[in-house]
Amino acid sequence: MANRWSGVTVDCIDPVRMSEFWGRLLGIEASNEHGGDLNWATVGSRSGPLPRLTFQRVPESKADKVRIHLDVQVDDIDTGRRQVEELGGGFSGVRHDYDEGVVLNMLDPEGHEFCLVKYFD
């Protein structure tokens, strides 16, 4: 049996807003896999080449730090940060400088943590 990673589901208050943010940030089209059900929104597709991101409406806001997060590789860390902020996300104020690159801890519009990563060549 061959197992394959098909996606990640994120709990959120506004699935459409979240799919628009992540779709624009990653350059991936939204799909209509949920037939217009506003409790769900997806970026990518089950049949696409990349794992999809699905956003599921829940009644409660994010309360604590998430235990898993996405890393988004960028060509330029400052340009990547500006793009996140222009799309409605934010910078947490935490930056890590490692031998292999720079990592900025970022927040999507609902406060979910993710990292922008610029690897040194």
C-alpha positions in Angstrom: 0.0 0.0 0.0 1.4 3.4 -1.0 0.5 6.2 1.4 0.6 9.8 0.2 0.3 13.1 2.1 -2.8 14.8 0.7 -3.1 17.9 2.8 -3.4 19.9 6.0 -6.7 21.1 7.6 -6.7 24.3 9.6 -9.5 25.2 12.1 -10.5 28.8 11.7 -13.3 31.3 12.1 -13.5 32.5 8.4 -12.5 29.7 5.9 -12.9 31.9 2.8 -10.7 34.7 4.2 -8.1 32.1 5.2 -8.1 30.4 1.8 -7.7 33.7 0.0 -4.7 34.7 2.2 -2.9 31.3 1.8 -3.8 31.0 -1.9 -2.4 34.4 -2.7 0.7 33.8 -0.5 1.5 30.5 -2.1 0.2 31.2 -5.6 -2.2 28.3 -5.5 -5.8 28.5 -6.8 -8.7 27.9 -4.5 -10.9 24.9 -5.4 -14.6 24.3 -5.0 -14.3 20.7 -3.6 -16.9 21.5 -0.9 -19.6 22.6 -3.3 -20.1 26.1 -1.9 -20.4 25.0 1.8 -19.1 28.1 3.6 -17.9 26.0 6.5 -15.0 24.8 4.3 -12.6 26.3 1.8 -9.6 24.7 0.1 -6.5 25.9 -1.6 -5.3 23.3 -4.1 -7.0 20.0 -4.9 -7.0 16.4 -4.0 -6.0 15.7 -7.6 -3.3 18.4 -7.7 0.5 18.0 -7.7 0.9 19.5 -4.2 -0.8 18.7 -0.9 -3.9 20.9 -0.4 -4.7 23.3 2.5 -8.3 23.0 3.8 -9.9 25.5 6.2 -12.7 24.3 8.4 -15.0 26.7 10.3 -15.0 26.2 14.1 -16.8 28.3 16.6 -13.8 29.2 18.8 -10.9 31.5 18.1 -7.3 30.2 18.3 -6.2 30.3 21.9 -2.8 28.8 22.2 0.4 28.3 20.2 -0.1 25.6 17.5 1.9 22.4 17.8 2.5 22.2 14.0 3.1 24.9 11.5 4.0 25.5 7.8 7.4 26.7 6.6 7.2 28.9 3.5 10.4 29.3 1.6 11.0 32.7 0.1 13.7 34.2 -2.2 14.0 37.4 -0.1 13.0 37.5 3.6 12.1 41.2 3.6 9.9 41.0 0.5 8.2 37.9 1.9 7.4 39.7 5.1 5.9 42.6 3.3 3.8 40.3 1.2 2.4 38.6 4.3 1.6 41.9 5.9 0.0 43.2 2.7 -2.2 40.1 2.6 -3.4 40.7 6.2 -1.0 38.6 8.1 1.7 39.8 10.5 5.2 39.4 12.0 5.4 38.0 15.5 8.6 39.9 16.2 10.7 36.7 16.4 13.6 36.2 14.0 16.1 33.4 14.0 19.4 33.7 12.2 21.0 30.3 11.6 24.1 29.2 9.6 21.8 27.8 6.9 19.4 30.8 6.7 16.9 33.2 8.3 13.6 32.3 9.8 10.8 34.8 10.6 7.9 33.7 12.7 4.8 35.0 11.1 1.0 35.0 11.8 -1.8 34.5 9.3 -4.9 36.7 9.6 -6.3 34.6 12.4 -3.0 34.3 14.3 -1.9 30.9 13.2 1.9 30.7 13.4 4.0 29.9 10.3 7.6 30.5 9.3 9.1 32.4 6.3 12.4 30.8 5.6 15.2 32.1 3.4 18.0 29.5 2.9 21.5 30.7 2.1 22.9 29.2 -1.1 
